[in-house]
Amino acid sequence: MPEWLTALLPEGWSTTELVLLSVGLIITTSVISLILVIAVVIRMPPDYFTDEYQKNPRYRNRWLHILFAVFRNLLGVFLVALGIVLSLPGVPGQGLLTILIGVMLLDFPGKIRFERWLATRRGVLSTINKLRARYGRPPMLVPSDRQNPVA
């Protein structure tokens, strides 16, 4: 083990403890990520990716909207960063779905078009709809050019 790493570890730790800690962290973050992704995916309205959903205002109080937007964007940045880490080779987890959830929380120009593009990638929409079906939720609708749900 490199000397710089040994200096950072608690006294008496060996490679075995470091490996066990690393494996424990990977398993814990993967389980938490999976639970969060499933919770968000099954709670999303089925028309989230349609034009009709994007046009409806969701908040009436201006200050509540601002406060919620700041919180939502901070959480979105965290989830996108976590999704990027989970997408790395050798790191287990739902990286692409976590990035999708994070992007859905962020506010930026072109967001809606990017969300639709990401959600309609091969395997992503079908995975989302399989998760939703497993928990008794209707399938997601895709953009207005294809208004029928895709399984």
C-alpha positions in Angstrom: 0.0 0.0 0.0 1.4 3.5 -0.8 2.9 5.4 2.0 0.6 8.5 1.5 -2.5 6.2 1.9 -1.1 4.5 4.9 -0.6 8.0 6.5 -4.3 8.8 6.0 -5.7 5.6 7.5 -6.3 5.1 11.2 -3.5 3.6 13.3 -3.2 -0.2 12.7 -5.4 -0.4 9.6 -4.2 -2.7 6.9 -5.2 -3.4 3.3 -7.9 -5.7 4.4 -9.7 -3.1 6.4 -9.4 -0.6 3.5 -10.8 -3.1 1.0 -13.7 -4.0 3.4 -14.5 -0.3 3.9 -14.4 0.4 0.2 -16.7 -2.5 -0.6 -19.1 -1.5 2.2 -19.2 2.1 0.8 -19.8 0.9 -2.8 -22.7 -1.4 -1.7 -24.2 1.2 0.6 -24.1 4.0 -2.1 -25.5 1.6 -4.8 -28.4 0.5 -2.6 -29.2 4.1 -1.7 -29.0 5.2 -5.3 -31.2 2.4 -6.5 -33.8 3.1 -3.8 -33.9 6.9 -4.7 -34.1 6.2 -8.4 -37.0 3.8 -8.0 -38.8 6.2 -5.7 -38.5 9.1 -8.1 -39.4 7.0 -11.2 -42.5 5.5 -9.7 -43.7 8.9 -8.4 -43.3 10.8 -11.7 -46.5 11.7 -13.5 -46.9 9.6 -16.6 -47.1 12.7 -18.8 -43.9 14.2 -17.5 -42.2 14.1 -20.9 -45.2 15.5 -22.8 -45.8 19.1 -23.9 -48.9 19.4 -21.8 -47.1 18.7 -18.5 -44.4 21.3 -19.2 -47.0 24.0 -19.8 -48.8 23.7 -16.5 -47.6 26.1 -13.7 -47.0 24.2 -10.5 -46.6 26.9 -7.8 -48.6 30.0 -7.0 -46.5 31.5 -4.2 -43.4 33.3 -5.7 -41.1 32.9 -2.6 -42.0 29.2 -2.2 -41.2 28.7 -5.8 -37.8 30.4 -5.5 -37.0 28.4 -2.3 -38.0 25.1 -3.8 -36.1 25.9 -7.1 -32.8 26.5 -5.1 -33.3 23.3 -3.2 -34.3 21.3 -6.3 -31.2 22.6 -8.2 -28.8 21.7 -5.4 -30.2 18.2 -5.2 -30.1 18.0 -9.0 -26.4 18.9 -9.1 -25.7 16.3 -6.4 -27.6 13.5 -8.3 -25.9 14.3 -11.6 -22.4 14.1 -10.0 -23.4 10.9 -8.2 -24.7 9.5 -11.5 -21.5 10.3 -13.3 -19.5 8.4 -10.6 -21.9 5.5 -10.8 -21.4 5.4 -14.6 -17.7 4.8 -14.2 -16.5 1.3 -15.0 -16.2 -0.9 -11.9 -18.7 1.2 -9.9 -22.0 -0.5 -9.5 -25.2 1.4 -9.6 -27.8 3.0 -11.9 -25.6 5.8 -13.3 -27.7 6.8 -16.3 -31.0 6.8 -14.5 -29.4 8.8 -11.6 -28.2 11.4 -14.1 -31.7 11.5 -15.6 -33.3 12.1 -12.3 -30.7 14.8 -11.5 -31.2 16.5 -14.8 -35.0 16.5 -14.3 -34.4 18.5 -11.1 -32.1 21.1 -12.7 -33.2 24.3 -14.5 -31.2 25.2 -17.6 -31.9 26.2 -21.2 -32.7 23.1 -23.4 -33.6 21.0 -20.4 -36.8 19.6 -21.7 -35.3 18.6 -25.0 -32.3 17.0 -23.3 -34.6 15.0 -20.8 -36.7 13.7 -23.7 -33.5 12.7 -25.6 -32.0 10.9 -22.6 -35.3 9.2 -21.6 -35.9 7.8 -25.1 -32.4 6.2 -25.4 -32.5 2.5 -26.0 -33.3 0.7 -22.8 -33.9 3.7 -20.6 -37.6 4.3 -21.3 -38.3 0.5 -21.3 -36.5 0.2 -17.9 -38.4 3.1 -16.5 -41.7 1.6 -17.7 -40.8 -1.8 -16.3 -40.1 -0.3 -12.9 -43.4 1.6 -13.0 -45.4 -1.5 -14.0 -43.8 -3.4 -11.2 -45.3 -0.9 -8.7 -48.7 -0.6 -10.5 -48.0 2.7 -12.2 -49.0 3.6 -15.7 -46.2 3.7 -18.4 -44.5 7.0 -19.2 -45.8 8.9 -22.2 -43.2 10.1 -24.7 -43.1 13.5 -26.5 -46.0 14.6 -28.7 -44.6 13.1 -31.8 -45.2 9.7 -30.3 -48.1 10.1 -27.8 -48.5 6.3 -27.2 -46.7 4.8 -24.2 -43.7 2.7 -25.0 -43.1 -0.5 -23.0 
